[in-house]
């Protein structure tokens, strides 16, 4: 996420503020499905034994910790721009098995072709330059490496009006009741409804040199797991 620009500063402040109840809200908003999706992301990235895995927007470390458990010979680096989120992640069981680092997803402090796989959770809808952030991931990923993205998804189809109404009412209300913070979750709801479709993200990935692109929508189409492989050429 971009730290020094207007949207980045706003988003940084939101995630600093919600870190203490982030896990609880994710559990409630997805009726417990968030943990299963994080496990799916870790399973799909499938880095080679002894490889390097980067987890972007690691937050409180759900995906990074799952990957570290699943691939004990892999070096997992969990990156976030929120100090509070990283502090929560580093206090979880198994945290010593992950390298934690504060960094900006738009300017990653890693050499070209460092990582065998990249995972991320709820990063892309919060950045100012979607294509630029994905280009940066392409840069640090080795040829043949895979990225796996967990992201929100604007609802579509016949259920779209009902789902949109539910998100506009339920998500901010949960934020008010559980976290005493309606405004932060109003932003998260609006950023979900305004974000790009999986088809658009796939189009950008294809243009950057990714192939074997696919996705699986979750939870009435409001979340998506999307994957792609960096071309060997």
N, C-alpha and C positions, 0 to 999 in steps of 0.2 A: 504494500500500500504506500502511496506517496505521502511523505510526512510533512513536507514543507509548503505545500500548496493549500488552498482554502478548503477544498473538500477533504483532503488528507488530514488536515488539522482537526476538522469537525469530527471525522470518523475516529481519529485517534482518541479524542476526548470521550466519545461515546464508549469505546471499548475499554478505556481505562476505568470508566464509571461502572460498567456492568460486569466486570470481571468476577466479582464475588458471587454473583448469582447466575452466571453464564451457563454452567452445566445444568442447573435446575430448570432454567427456562427452556433450554434445548430439549430436555426430557419432556417437559409439559407440552411444548408447542408441537412436538412430533409424536406425542403419546408413547414415548419410550423408544421410538424407531431410530433415533439419532445414533445410538450406540451400534446398532446393526449396520447402518449405512457406513459408519467409520470402519467397521470390520470389513465390509465389502471393498471399500477404497484400498485398505491395506492389502487385501487378498489380490485385487486386480493389478496392483503395481508390480508385484512379483520381481523384485530385484535379484540379480544373481548372488550366489553365496560369496561373501567377502566384499560385496559392493558398497556403494555409497547411495543413500537415500535422503532426499531433501523434502521436508514437510513444511510448506509455506502457510502463513496465517495459522500457525499451529495452535493459537489460542491457549486453552488449558491443557493441550497436549493429547487429546483423545486419539487422533490418528497416529501421531508419532509414537505414543506408548504402545498402541496396538501393533504397529509395524515392528517395534523393537522386540516385543514378545514373540511375534510370528517369525521373525528373521534374526535370530540371535547373533549370526555371524556378520550381519550388515551393520555398517556405521550409519546411524540415523541422526540427522541434524534437524532440529525443530526451530523454525525462524518465525518471529513475530515482531511487529513494531510497537506493541503495547507492553510496557514494563510490568504492569499489573497482571496481565494474562500470563506472561512468562513466569512471574513469581508464583502464581497458582500452579502452573505446570510443574515447576521444579520441586514442589512440596508433595507431589503425588507419589504413590508407591511405584517403584520401578524407574523413577525419574533419572537415576544415576546412569541408566543405560542409554540415554539420549544426550546429545550435545545441544545445548540451548543457546540461541544467539539472537540478539536484537538486530534487525536489519529491515531495509526498505525493499519491498518486492519489485519496485520499479528500477532499482539499482543494486542488484545483488552483489555482495562482496566476495564473489567466487570466480575462479578462472573458467574459461571456456571448457565445455565438455568434462565437467567435474563429476556429475552425478549419473548413476545408472537408472534412477527413477525419481519422479517428483510427485508428491501428493499435496493436496490443499483442500481446505474446508472454508467455504464462505469468504473467499478472497475477492473474486472477480467483480462482484456487484458493487464493491466498495472502492474501486480504483477509478482514477480519472482517465487513464489511457489504457483501455482494455487490450488493444493490440500490442501496445508497447510492453505491457507486463507479460503477455504471452510470448512475445519475441525474446524477452529476457530469460524466460524459462527455456525456450528453445536453445538459447546460447549456452547455458550451463549444463544442458542435458547431453549425454553421449548419444551418438547415432545408434539407433535401435532401442534406446531407452523409452520408457513409457511415462506419460503423465496421466494421473487420475484425479479428477476434480469432483468434489461434492459442493453443490451450489443450489441456491434457490432458483425457482423457475416460474415465470409468469404463467398462470393457469390458462388453459385453452379448452375449446370444445364446448359441449352442451352444459357442462357444470361450471363454466367460467364465471357467470354472474353470481352464483351461489358461493363459490369458493372465494371470489374477490370480496363479497360482502362479509363472509366469515373472517377473512384475514383483517379487514379494516376494523372490525368490531372486536374480535377475540384477542388478537395479538397485543394491541395497546392495553386492553383490559387486563390481560395476564400480567403485563408489565407493571400496571398500576397496583394490582392486588399482591403479586408475589414480590416484586422488586421495588415498589413505591417509585416507579420511574416510567411514567407513561410516554414521555417525549422520546426517549431512546428507542423504545419499541415501536413508536409511530414511525420513526425513521426507518427501522428495519423492515417494517411492513411495506412502506412506500418504495424502498429500494428493491424489494422483491418484485413488486408489481411492475416496476419500470425497467427491470433488467432485460438483457438480451435473451432471445430464445436459444435453446440448444442448437438449432439449425444455424443461427448466426454465429455462435461460438465455433461451431464446426467449420463454418466457412472461413473464419479467421485462421483457425489452426491449419486448415488445408493450404491456405495461401502462404503460411510461414514455413511449410515443408513437413507437416505431420501427415501421417497416413493411418489406415486401419482405425478410423474414427467411429466411435459408437457411443450410445448413451442409453440409460434406463431411467425413466421417470418414476418418482415415488410420491406417495401420500397425496393422491388426487392431483398429481401433476405439479405440485408446489415445490418439489425438490427434484434434483436430478444428479445421478452419478454419470460422469462423462469421461471417456478415455481416448487416448491417441498415442501413436508411436512416432518417434522422430525418424525420418527417412535415413537410410544408410548412405544415400548419395550425397 
